[in-house]
């Protein structure tokens, strides 16, 4: 696992899609599990995308949040303040256009954020 900044081949972070790609890359590098992306465009004003991922332990969730926060700050995104790093059960990072939820698996299952957006996930998975 490396703490890397933007690669030349990655989309520009200035766009919501570029930001999403950066977040996915950092989480992939830090072995996030069951990562899903929910498209919020036209459905919510909280952001364009929601990312939900799990870590195997509280320590991994906290570490992923720390590396992601550091990466976002180094990439020029201001105001990054992760919520929930004290416990590491559920960490929320508001990166503006992308809202990130990092969970321990048991906590993720309990809150079931994906179920709140189930219709959108089913619609997104349906073939065109």
C-alpha positions in Angstrom: 0.0 0.0 0.0 1.4 3.3 -1.0 0.3 6.9 -0.2 0.3 8.2 -3.7 -1.1 11.4 -5.2 -2.8 11.8 -8.5 -1.5 9.7 -11.3 -1.2 11.3 -14.7 -3.6 8.7 -16.1 -6.3 9.4 -13.6 -9.2 11.8 -14.3 -8.9 15.4 -13.1 -10.0 15.7 -9.5 -11.8 18.9 -10.4 -14.9 17.0 -11.6 -17.2 14.9 -9.5 -16.2 11.9 -11.6 -12.5 12.6 -11.1 -13.0 13.0 -7.4 -14.9 9.7 -7.3 -12.1 7.9 -9.3 -9.5 9.3 -6.8 -11.5 8.1 -3.8 -12.1 4.6 -5.3 -8.3 4.4 -6.1 -7.3 5.2 -2.5 -9.8 2.8 -1.1 -8.8 0.0 -3.5 -5.1 0.6 -2.5 -6.0 0.2 1.1 -8.0 -3.0 0.6 -11.5 -1.7 1.1 -14.1 -4.4 0.8 -17.5 -4.5 -0.9 -17.1 -1.0 -2.3 -20.3 0.4 -4.0 -21.0 3.7 -5.6 -24.5 5.2 -5.6 -25.2 7.9 -8.1 -27.1 10.7 -6.3 -27.4 13.1 -9.3 -30.9 14.3 -9.5 -31.9 12.3 -6.4 -30.3 14.3 -3.6 -28.7 17.6 -2.9 -26.0 16.2 -0.5 -23.7 15.3 -3.4 -23.3 13.6 -6.8 -22.1 10.3 -5.5 -22.1 8.2 -2.3 -19.4 5.6 -1.7 -19.9 2.9 0.8 -17.1 0.5 1.7 -16.1 -1.8 4.5 -12.9 -2.5 6.4 -12.2 -5.8 8.2 -11.6 -4.1 11.6 -11.9 -0.7 13.3 -8.2 -0.1 12.8 -8.5 -0.7 9.0 -11.5 1.6 8.8 -9.6 4.4 10.7 -6.5 3.9 8.6 -8.5 4.0 5.3 -10.2 7.2 6.5 -6.8 8.8 7.5 -5.2 8.0 4.2 -8.2 9.1 2.2 -8.4 12.4 4.2 -4.7 13.0 3.7 -4.9 12.3 0.0 -7.9 14.6 -0.5 -6.2 17.4 1.4 -3.0 17.0 -0.7 -5.2 17.1 -3.8 -6.5 20.6 -2.8 -9.9 19.7 -1.3 -10.4 21.9 1.8 -12.5 21.2 4.9 -12.0 17.5 5.1 -12.9 16.4 8.6 -13.7 12.7 9.0 -16.4 12.0 11.6 -16.2 8.8 13.6 -12.5 8.0 13.7 -12.5 7.7 17.4 -14.4 4.4 17.4 -13.7 3.3 13.8 -17.1 1.6 13.5 -18.5 4.1 10.9 -16.5 6.9 9.5 -18.1 9.6 7.4 -16.0 11.8 5.0 -17.8 14.6 3.2 -15.7 15.5 0.2 -18.3 17.8 -1.3 -19.5 16.1 -4.5 -18.8 12.6 -3.0 -19.9 11.4 0.4 -17.9 8.5 1.8 -19.1 6.0 4.4 -16.6 3.5 5.8 -17.9 0.7 8.0 -16.9 -2.3 9.9 -19.0 -5.1 8.3 -21.3 -5.7 11.3 -22.1 -2.0 11.6 -22.7 -1.7 7.8 -25.1 -4.6 7.9 -26.9 -3.1 10.9 -27.5 0.3 9.3 -28.0 -1.0 5.8 -27.5 2.3 4.0 -27.6 0.4 0.7 -31.2 -0.6 1.4 -32.2 3.1 1.7 -31.1 3.5 -1.9 -32.1 0.0 -3.1 -34.3 1.1 -5.9 -31.5 3.2 -7.3 -29.0 0.3 -7.0 -31.4 -2.0 -8.8 -32.0 0.6 -11.5 -28.3 1.1 -12.0 -27.7 -2.6 -12.3 -30.4 -3.1 -14.9 -29.2 -3.6 -18.4 -29.8 -0.7 -20.9 
